[in-house]
């Protein structure tokens, strides 16, 4: 009996010792970052930040070893209204010609309940970096049936102050608070 318990303990230790974080590449076709705000209290328009590029490192056994790093090219910004997209990319807001990307890099990942995480990181817009906390829900981890390789999917929400990032034109009449909703799917890179 004692030998069986010792063997089981050694196998369990060996399994956890070899468990490692898994690195996934963000799939830009199945990732969307949506910003929404109040427009003078009359409506709540939104804009999508597509073409996300980055990596997610996820360790299910030790979530604090997990991380995320994402770049959002502002060329992917889409409110579905061309003139408005041009205005958002102008110097009034993102000044996309001078600052063509926004980015997020995690600095801490914490468990927040079953299938939930708190991801603290640095958001950079217009070369201004501020901390942001994402409330994250793990949607699914497993084999993606079309790609035939490991995948993971998350949803996340956060609220940011746009004036802190130098995109505060018309605030506070147009709300300073912007709600971010993120959905992402990421895949283990293809074997070379």
SETI-860899 format. One line per 10 residues: number of its first residue (from 1); their letters; for each residue x, y, z of N, C-alpha, C. Coordinates in Angstrom, 2 decimals. Example, Ala and Ser with C-alpha at 12.3 -4.5 7.8 and 13.67 -1.06 7.14 Angstrom:
! residues 2
1 = AS = 13.19/-5.69/7.80/12.30/-4.50/7.80/13.20/-3.30/7.80  12.85/-2.25/7.08/13.67/-1.06/7.14/12.90/0.03/7.87 $
***
This chain:
! residues 192
1 = XXXXXXXXXX = 0.83/-1.19/0.00/0.00/0.00/0.00/0.87/1.26/0.00  1.89/1.24/0.87/2.77/2.40/0.96/3.52/2.62/-0.35  3.96/1.52/-0.99/4.67/1.62/-2.26/3.75/2.19/-3.33  2.47/1.78/-3.34/1.49/2.28/-4.31/1.28/3.77/-4.12  1.15/4.24/-2.87/0.95/5.67/-2.61/2.18/6.48/-3.03  3.36/5.93/-2.76/4.59/6.61/-3.15/4.69/6.71/-4.67  4.37/5.63/-5.35/4.39/5.64/-6.82/3.39/6.65/-7.36  2.20/6.68/-6.80/1.17/7.63/-7.25/1.62/9.07/-7.01  2.24/9.31/-5.85/2.72/10.66/-5.54/3.82/11.08/-6.50  4.74/10.16/-6.81/5.81/10.47/-7.76/5.28/10.75/-9.15 $
11 = XXXXXXXXXX = 4.29/9.95/-9.59/3.69/10.18/-10.91/2.97/11.53/-10.95  2.27/11.86/-9.89/1.58/13.15/-9.84/2.58/14.30/-9.87  3.67/14.14/-9.12/4.71/15.17/-9.11/5.34/15.29/-10.49  5.64/14.17/-11.10/6.26/14.19/-12.44/5.34/14.85/-13.44  4.04/14.56/-13.37/3.08/15.18/-14.29/3.04/16.68/-14.12  3.03/17.16/-12.86/2.97/18.60/-12.64/4.31/19.26/-12.95  5.40/18.53/-12.76/6.71/19.10/-13.04/6.89/19.33/-14.53  6.24/18.50/-15.36/6.38/18.65/-16.81/5.28/19.49/-17.41  4.24/19.82/-16.63/3.19/20.70/-17.15/3.81/22.06/-17.39  3.45/22.67/-18.49/4.04/23.96/-18.84/2.98/24.85/-19.42 $
21 = XXXXXXXXXX = 3.21/26.14/-19.36/2.29/27.05/-20.02/2.24/26.76/-21.52  1.08/27.01/-22.12/0.91/26.81/-23.55/0.82/28.18/-24.21  1.54/28.37/-25.30/1.52/29.63/-26.03/0.60/29.51/-27.23  -0.29/30.50/-27.35/-1.26/30.57/-28.44/-1.07/31.87/-29.20  -1.29/31.84/-30.51/-1.30/33.05/-31.32/-2.74/33.52/-31.48  -2.97/34.79/-31.26/-4.32/35.35/-31.40/-4.75/35.25/-32.86  -5.98/34.78/-33.07/-6.57/34.67/-34.40/-7.31/35.97/-34.69  -6.78/36.82/-35.59/-7.43/38.11/-35.84/-8.81/37.98/-36.47  -9.08/36.84/-37.12/-10.40/36.64/-37.73/-11.48/36.30/-36.72  -11.06/35.93/-35.51/-12.03/35.57/-34.47/-11.75/36.33/-33.18 $
31 = XXXXXXXXXX = -11.25/37.54/-33.32/-10.97/38.41/-32.18/-11.56/39.78/-32.48  -12.22/40.34/-31.50/-12.81/41.66/-31.67/-12.69/42.42/-30.35  -12.19/43.64/-30.44/-12.14/44.55/-29.31/-13.13/45.66/-29.63  -14.15/45.81/-28.80/-15.22/46.77/-29.04/-15.19/47.83/-27.95  -15.15/49.09/-28.36/-15.23/50.21/-27.43/-16.60/50.84/-27.57  -17.22/51.18/-26.43/-18.55/51.80/-26.45/-18.59/52.94/-25.45  -19.28/54.03/-25.80/-19.32/55.22/-24.98/-20.68/55.90/-25.15  -20.96/56.87/-24.29/-22.20/57.64/-24.37/-21.94/58.90/-25.20  -22.79/59.15/-26.17/-22.68/60.33/-27.02/-23.73/61.35/-26.58  -23.31/62.26/-25.69/-24.16/63.31/-25.13/-25.40/62.74/-24.44 $
41 = XXXXXXXXXX = -25.36/61.47/-24.06/-26.48/60.84/-23.39/-27.58/60.36/-24.32  -27.44/60.64/-25.63/-28.48/60.27/-26.59/-28.31/58.85/-27.12  -27.08/58.43/-27.31/-26.84/57.09/-27.88/-25.56/56.53/-27.29  -25.33/55.26/-27.57/-24.14/54.56/-27.09/-23.44/53.88/-28.27  -22.77/54.69/-29.12/-22.12/54.11/-30.29/-20.93/53.24/-29.91  -20.45/52.50/-30.89/-19.30/51.63/-30.64/-18.37/51.64/-31.84  -17.15/51.23/-31.59/-16.16/51.06/-32.64/-15.43/49.75/-32.38  -15.08/49.08/-33.45/-14.39/47.80/-33.37/-12.92/48.00/-33.74  -12.04/47.37/-32.97/-10.61/47.42/-33.25/-10.21/46.03/-33.73  -10.21/45.85/-35.02/-9.91/44.55/-35.61/-8.43/44.35/-35.87 $
51 = XXXXXXXXXX = -8.12/43.26/-36.52/-6.75/42.91/-36.93/-5.79/42.76/-35.75  -6.30/42.29/-34.62/-5.46/42.10/-33.43/-4.33/41.12/-33.73  -3.17/41.41/-33.16/-2.00/40.55/-33.31/-1.38/40.36/-31.93  -1.04/39.13/-31.59/-0.41/38.93/-30.30/-0.42/37.49/-29.86  -0.03/37.30/-28.61/0.07/35.95/-28.05/-0.59/35.91/-26.67  -1.11/34.74/-26.38/-1.63/34.42/-25.06/-0.84/33.22/-24.56  -0.29/33.33/-23.39/0.36/32.20/-22.73/-0.57/31.84/-21.58  -1.03/30.57/-21.56/-1.97/30.16/-20.53/-1.48/28.91/-19.83  -1.45/28.97/-18.51/-1.07/27.84/-17.68/-2.24/27.53/-16.76  -3.00/26.51/-17.09/-4.20/26.16/-16.33/-3.88/25.76/-14.89 $
61 = XXXXXXXXXX = -2.70/25.19/-14.67/-2.32/24.75/-13.33/-1.76/25.88/-12.48  -1.24/26.90/-13.11/-0.63/28.02/-12.39/-0.94/29.30/-13.18  -2.16/29.82/-13.01/-2.58/30.95/-13.84/-1.68/32.17/-13.71  -0.97/32.29/-12.59/-0.08/33.45/-12.44/1.10/33.38/-13.41  1.34/32.22/-14.02/2.38/32.09/-15.05/1.85/32.44/-16.44  0.58/32.82/-16.52/-0.05/33.17/-17.79/0.23/34.62/-18.14  0.06/34.94/-19.42/0.28/36.33/-19.86/-0.42/36.56/-21.19  -0.54/37.84/-21.53/-1.11/38.22/-22.82/-0.39/39.46/-23.31  -0.18/39.49/-24.61/0.42/40.65/-25.25/-0.28/40.84/-26.59  -0.87/42.04/-26.80/-1.68/42.29/-27.99/-1.35/43.65/-28.58 $
71 = XXXXXXXXXX = -1.31/43.71/-29.90/-1.18/44.97/-30.62/-2.41/45.13/-31.50  -2.98/46.33/-31.48/-4.15/46.64/-32.30/-3.77/47.73/-33.30  -3.60/47.37/-34.57/-3.34/48.40/-35.57/-4.58/49.28/-35.73  -4.42/50.58/-35.66/-5.57/51.47/-35.77/-6.14/51.48/-37.19  -5.42/50.88/-38.13/-5.98/50.71/-39.48/-7.17/49.77/-39.45  -7.29/48.96/-38.41/-8.41/48.03/-38.27/-9.62/48.63/-37.57  -9.52/49.90/-37.14/-10.62/50.58/-36.45/-11.82/50.69/-37.38  -13.00/50.28/-36.89/-14.17/50.27/-37.75/-15.43/50.54/-36.93  -16.05/51.70/-37.20/-17.34/52.02/-36.59/-18.47/51.74/-37.56  -18.11/51.31/-38.77/-19.04/51.06/-39.87/-19.56/52.35/-40.48 $
81 = XXXXXXXXXX = -18.91/53.47/-40.16/-19.23/54.77/-40.75/-17.90/55.41/-41.15  -17.62/55.41/-42.44/-16.32/55.85/-42.94/-15.87/57.20/-42.45  -16.74/58.22/-42.51/-16.36/59.56/-42.06/-15.99/59.57/-40.58  -16.76/58.81/-39.79/-16.48/58.76/-38.36/-15.16/58.03/-38.10  -14.89/56.96/-38.85/-13.61/56.27/-38.71/-12.45/57.23/-38.98  -12.59/58.03/-40.03/-11.54/59.02/-40.34/-11.37/60.00/-39.18  -12.49/60.44/-38.58/-12.41/61.37/-37.45/-11.73/60.71/-36.25  -12.08/59.46/-35.97/-11.45/58.76/-34.85/-9.94/58.59/-35.06  -9.52/58.40/-36.31/-8.09/58.24/-36.61/-7.35/59.58/-36.66  -8.10/60.69/-36.68/-7.49/62.02/-36.80/-6.81/62.44/-35.50 $
91 = XXXXXXXXXX = -6.12/63.59/-35.57/-5.43/64.13/-34.39/-6.41/64.49/-33.28  -7.72/64.65/-33.59/-8.71/64.90/-32.53/-8.79/63.75/-31.54  -8.49/62.55/-32.02/-8.61/61.36/-31.17/-7.31/60.55/-31.18  -7.23/59.50/-31.98/-6.10/58.57/-31.91/-4.83/59.05/-32.62  -4.95/60.01/-33.53/-3.80/60.49/-34.29/-3.03/59.30/-34.87  -3.78/58.48/-35.61/-3.25/57.19/-36.09/-2.07/57.32/-37.04  -1.95/58.44/-37.70/-0.78/58.61/-38.58/0.50/58.66/-37.76  0.45/59.34/-36.62/1.62/59.45/-35.74/1.75/58.25/-34.81  0.60/57.70/-34.37/0.58/56.58/-33.43/-0.28/55.46/-34.03  0.28/54.63/-34.90/-0.52/53.68/-35.69/-1.06/52.46/-34.93 $
101 = XXXXXXXXXX = -0.63/52.25/-33.69/-1.10/51.08/-32.95/-1.43/51.43/-31.50  -2.26/50.60/-30.91/-2.49/50.57/-29.47/-2.02/49.20/-29.01  -1.62/49.07/-27.76/-1.14/47.76/-27.30/-1.51/47.53/-25.84  -1.53/46.25/-25.49/-1.77/45.82/-24.11/-0.78/44.72/-23.78  -0.16/44.84/-22.62/0.77/43.81/-22.15/0.48/43.54/-20.68  0.16/42.28/-20.37/-0.18/41.94/-18.99/1.05/42.02/-18.09  0.77/42.34/-16.82/1.82/42.31/-15.80/1.47/41.37/-14.67  0.16/40.99/-14.60/-0.26/40.06/-13.54/-1.55/39.37/-13.97  -1.61/38.06/-13.75/-2.82/37.28/-14.02/-3.17/36.54/-12.73  -4.44/36.68/-12.32/-4.90/36.06/-11.07/-6.19/35.29/-11.31 $
111 = XXXXXXXXXX = -6.34/34.17/-10.61/-7.61/33.44/-10.64/-8.66/34.29/-9.93  -9.90/34.24/-10.47/-10.98/35.04/-9.88/-12.26/34.21/-9.78  -12.10/32.91/-9.56/-13.25/32.00/-9.49/-13.20/31.02/-10.64  -14.15/30.12/-10.66/-14.19/29.07/-11.68/-14.29/29.67/-13.08  -13.27/29.45/-13.90/-13.27/29.95/-15.27/-13.13/31.45/-15.39  -12.72/32.12/-14.32/-12.61/33.59/-14.32/-11.19/34.00/-13.95  -10.73/35.08/-14.55/-9.40/35.63/-14.28/-9.48/37.14/-14.14  -8.53/37.71/-13.42/-8.30/39.15/-13.41/-6.93/39.33/-14.06  -6.90/40.08/-15.15/-5.65/40.32/-15.86/-5.33/41.81/-15.76  -4.26/42.12/-15.07/-3.80/43.50/-14.94/-2.68/43.70/-15.94 $
121 = XXXXXXXXXX = -2.75/44.81/-16.65/-1.71/45.06/-17.64/-1.59/46.52/-17.97  -0.68/46.81/-18.87/-0.43/48.17/-19.31/-1.01/48.37/-20.69  -1.93/49.33/-20.79/-2.52/49.71/-22.07/-1.79/50.94/-22.55  -1.35/50.91/-23.80/-0.63/52.05/-24.38/-1.39/52.56/-25.59  -1.74/53.83/-25.53/-2.39/54.54/-26.63/-1.69/55.89/-26.76  -1.28/56.25/-27.96/-0.59/57.52/-28.22/0.64/57.66/-27.33  1.37/56.59/-27.14/2.58/56.56/-26.31/2.32/56.89/-24.84  1.06/56.82/-24.42/0.70/57.00/-23.01/0.32/55.63/-22.47  0.98/55.22/-21.40/0.75/53.89/-20.82/0.11/54.04/-19.45  -1.00/53.32/-19.27/-1.73/53.33/-17.99/-2.15/51.90/-17.66 $
131 = XXXXXXXXXX = -2.27/51.58/-16.35/-2.73/50.24/-15.97/-4.23/50.07/-16.23  -4.60/48.88/-16.66/-5.99/48.51/-16.90/-6.19/47.10/-16.35  -7.36/46.85/-15.76/-7.69/45.51/-15.26/-8.81/44.94/-16.11  -8.57/43.77/-16.68/-9.57/43.06/-17.47/-10.22/41.98/-16.61  -11.54/41.93/-16.62/-12.27/40.82/-16.01/-12.51/39.81/-17.11  -11.90/38.64/-16.98/-11.82/37.67/-18.07/-12.61/36.41/-17.74  -13.28/35.90/-18.76/-13.98/34.62/-18.67/-13.38/33.66/-19.69  -12.96/32.50/-19.22/-12.48/31.45/-20.13/-13.69/30.82/-20.79  -13.78/30.92/-22.11/-14.91/30.33/-22.84/-14.70/28.85/-23.08  -13.52/28.50/-23.57/-13.27/27.10/-23.91/-11.79/26.91/-24.22 $
141 = XXXXXXXXXX = -11.29/25.73/-23.89/-9.94/25.31/-24.28/-10.07/23.90/-24.81  -9.44/23.62/-25.93/-9.51/22.29/-26.53/-9.09/22.34/-27.98  -9.39/21.28/-28.70/-9.02/21.27/-30.12/-10.04/22.06/-30.92  -9.55/22.99/-31.73/-10.43/23.75/-32.62/-10.70/22.84/-33.82  -11.97/22.50/-34.10/-12.28/21.47/-35.08/-11.87/21.79/-36.52  -11.85/23.05/-36.91/-11.45/23.38/-38.27/-9.94/23.42/-38.41  -9.26/23.99/-37.42/-7.80/24.11/-37.48/-7.10/22.81/-37.11  -7.80/21.92/-36.40/-7.23/20.63/-35.97/-6.00/20.82/-35.08  -6.07/21.84/-34.21/-5.01/22.05/-33.23/-5.58/22.74/-32.01  -4.80/22.78/-30.95/-5.27/23.32/-29.68/-5.62/24.79/-29.82 $
151 = XXXXXXXXXX = -6.71/25.16/-29.16/-7.18/26.54/-29.18/-7.71/26.90/-27.80  -7.85/28.20/-27.61/-8.41/28.71/-26.36/-9.20/29.96/-26.70  -10.26/30.23/-25.94/-11.07/31.41/-26.19/-11.44/32.09/-24.89  -11.41/33.41/-24.91/-11.73/34.22/-23.73/-12.64/35.38/-24.12  -13.44/35.84/-23.18/-14.12/37.12/-23.27/-13.60/37.96/-22.10  -13.57/39.28/-22.28/-13.09/40.16/-21.23/-13.81/41.49/-21.31  -13.89/42.17/-20.17/-14.47/43.51/-20.10/-13.58/44.39/-19.24  -13.62/45.68/-19.53/-12.89/46.67/-18.74/-13.51/48.03/-19.02  -13.24/48.97/-18.16/-13.64/50.36/-18.37/-12.38/51.22/-18.28  -12.21/52.11/-19.26/-11.04/52.99/-19.28/-11.50/54.44/-19.41 $
161 = XXXXXXXXXX = -10.64/55.33/-18.98/-10.86/56.77/-19.12/-10.11/57.23/-20.36  -10.83/57.70/-21.36/-10.16/58.08/-22.60/-9.31/59.33/-22.44  -9.68/60.23/-21.50/-8.86/61.43/-21.31/-7.47/61.07/-20.79  -7.35/59.96/-20.05/-6.03/59.54/-19.55/-5.08/59.17/-20.69  -5.66/58.84/-21.85/-4.85/58.42/-22.99/-4.77/59.49/-24.09  -5.20/60.69/-23.78/-5.09/61.77/-24.75/-6.09/61.71/-25.90  -7.19/61.00/-25.69/-8.25/60.94/-26.71/-9.57/61.46/-26.12  -9.48/62.56/-25.35/-10.62/63.05/-24.59/-11.42/64.16/-25.22  -11.29/64.37/-26.52/-12.05/65.43/-27.18/-13.54/65.31/-26.84  -14.16/66.45/-26.53/-15.59/66.60/-26.21/-15.98/66.03/-24.84 $
171 = XXXXXXXXXX = -15.04/65.54/-24.06/-15.37/65.07/-22.71/-15.65/66.29/-21.83  -16.55/66.22/-20.89/-17.31/65.05/-20.47/-18.65/64.89/-21.18  -19.02/65.82/-22.09/-20.31/65.69/-22.77/-20.40/64.36/-23.50  -19.33/64.02/-24.23/-19.18/62.66/-24.75/-18.40/61.93/-23.67  -18.95/60.85/-23.17/-18.42/60.26/-21.93/-16.93/59.99/-21.96  -16.31/60.31/-20.83/-14.89/59.98/-20.66/-14.72/58.47/-20.50  -15.68/57.84/-19.82/-15.61/56.38/-19.61/-15.93/55.65/-20.91  -15.07/54.74/-21.26/-15.29/53.88/-22.42/-15.31/52.44/-21.92  -16.35/51.72/-22.30/-16.45/50.31/-21.94/-15.81/49.49/-23.04  -14.93/48.60/-22.66/-14.28/47.70/-23.60/-14.85/46.30/-23.43 $
181 = XXXXXXXXXX = -15.20/45.68/-24.53/-15.61/44.27/-24.56/-14.70/43.57/-25.56  -14.14/42.48/-25.13/-13.16/41.76/-25.94/-13.58/40.31/-26.05  -13.51/39.79/-27.25/-13.65/38.35/-27.42/-12.47/37.90/-28.28  -11.86/36.80/-27.89/-10.70/36.35/-28.64/-10.63/34.84/-28.70  -10.13/34.38/-29.81/-9.81/32.97/-30.01/-8.35/32.92/-30.41  -7.62/31.98/-29.86/-6.19/31.88/-30.14/-5.83/30.42/-30.35  -4.85/30.20/-31.21/-4.46/28.85/-31.62/-2.99/28.58/-31.33  -2.68/27.35/-30.99/-1.28/26.94/-30.90/-0.70/27.08/-32.31  0.49/27.63/-32.44/1.07/27.79/-33.78/1.17/26.46/-34.52  1.07/26.53/-35.84/1.25/25.33/-36.65/2.65/24.79/-36.50 $
191 = XX = 2.77/23.47/-36.50/4.09/22.84/-36.43/4.85/23.15/-37.72  6.11/23.44/-37.57/6.95/23.77/-38.76/7.33/22.49/-39.47 $
***
